[in-house]
């Protein structure tokens, strides 16, 4: 106990010394104090995000357990709850402008914990679907009054054992989905990758303009999407998400709708 008190006293002394040194290096002591508070706030936010991710994973495991328990007692197949991937995988994402902060922001989103949770979600949702028969289903999901959303579950069959070809084909099909609108025709579109901090992470901006079949209405839609993957011995996992705000590439003022896609 005495040793711990001595060590604590020494660390407090070191902290005060570093604070004084930092204030001397900066002409404005208030600025140095503000920077210190900002660092502390970022640290607290990072801790909160980690706890939030753990709670989401615990909620996912608990929900799966309860559904399986209900199915066991009712002698029916496991009930598939509303699959809103945003609830499990997305956290508010703000990409800053300077390169170093931007790289840190992207790295904070693309975590192994999310990939693991995404993989477990896919395995759970496709457990009862025959592998050799292609399957695709789409359901509406509950959202806020200013949003509308849908969830899609798909199972594909491939006639090759080339893992790279399969993975690339699946990525292309997945990332290109959801671009057709009933009773609207796509007039023009654009898309480009603007950030790639590693070989497995891609962040891009895209947009398109739709015109109604009667020619009376036009809608501009934009996306700020990112994807990242991990290839392991027996499987590969792709997860895609979106940015809520981007200081370097803000939404255009004439955009009426933002398209957010999240899944695995």
Protein Blocks (a to p, Z undefined) as FASTA:
>chain_A
ZZmmmmmmmmmmmmmmmmmmmmmmpmblmlmmmmmmmmmmmmmmmmmmmmmmmmmmmmmm
mmmmmmmmmmmmnopacddddddfklmmpccddddfblklmmmmmmmmmcfklmmmmmmm
mmmmmmmpcfklccdddddddddfkbccdddddddddfbfbfklmmmmmmmmmmmgokac
ghiacfbdcdddfbdfbfkbccdddddddddfklpaccdddddddddddddfkbccdddd
ddfbdfklccdfklcbdcddddZZ
